[in-house]
Amino acid sequence: GEAELHLTLQPGHRAAPFNVAHLMVGDVDALHEICRQQGLRIVKGLRDKDFGLRAFVFEDPDGNRIDVGQPLG
């Protein structure tokens, strides 16, 4: 389907010591439940954000962090 890749050059930026991917999904609550049932580590819990997303962050078995969001409304 649809996918976007955003790359940003930020001089002086200190990268995190882990990889991060950002996903926009149609049902963030369902994906959160699947991650929980599979025993994946939830790094940041599911909540509505003030910037218009319902989101959470989980860690895959290799330690990569996946930031998942769904637009509110």
N, C-alpha and C positions, 0 to 999 in steps of 0.2 A: 503494500500500500504506500502510504505517504511516510516519508522520513526526511528529517533535516539534520544537518551536521553544522554546528556552529564552532568556529575556531576564533580565538581572540589572542592577539599579541599584547601582553601587558608587561612592559619593561619593569624590572625590579620585583615582579610577582614571585612569591615563594610557593611553589607547588606543594600540595598535600603529599604525605608519604604513602598514599594509596591512590588507586585509580577511581574515578568517579564518572558515572554515566547518568544522564537525565532522561527519563521517559515520561511522555504524556500518554495517559491511558483513558479508556472510556468508563472503567469501573474500578476506581482506586480501592474501594472498600473490599471488593472481591479479591483483588490481587493481594491486599494486605492479609486477608484471611488465609489465602493459599500459602503465603510466605510463613505465616505463623504456624500453620498446620505442618509444614515441612521442616519446622525447627530452625529456620534461618534467623540470624541475629537481626533484630530490629534496632537500628542505631538511633533513629528519631521516630517517635510514635506518630500515629495517624492523627492529623488535626487540620482544621481550617486555618489557612494563613492569611494575614492581612493584605497580601498582594494578590488575592483572588484565586488561590489554589487550595484544594484539599490534598494533602501530601504526607508522605513518610519516606524514610530512608532505610534500606536494608543492606546487609552485607552478604555477598555470595560466598560459596565455600572456598574460593580462592582469595578472599579478602577484599574484593572490589566492592565499592559502595554504589548502590543504585538508588538514585533520587527519583521517586515516582510521584507524579502529580496528575490531577484532574481539575479542569476549570470549575469554579463554583458557579451554580446557577444554571 
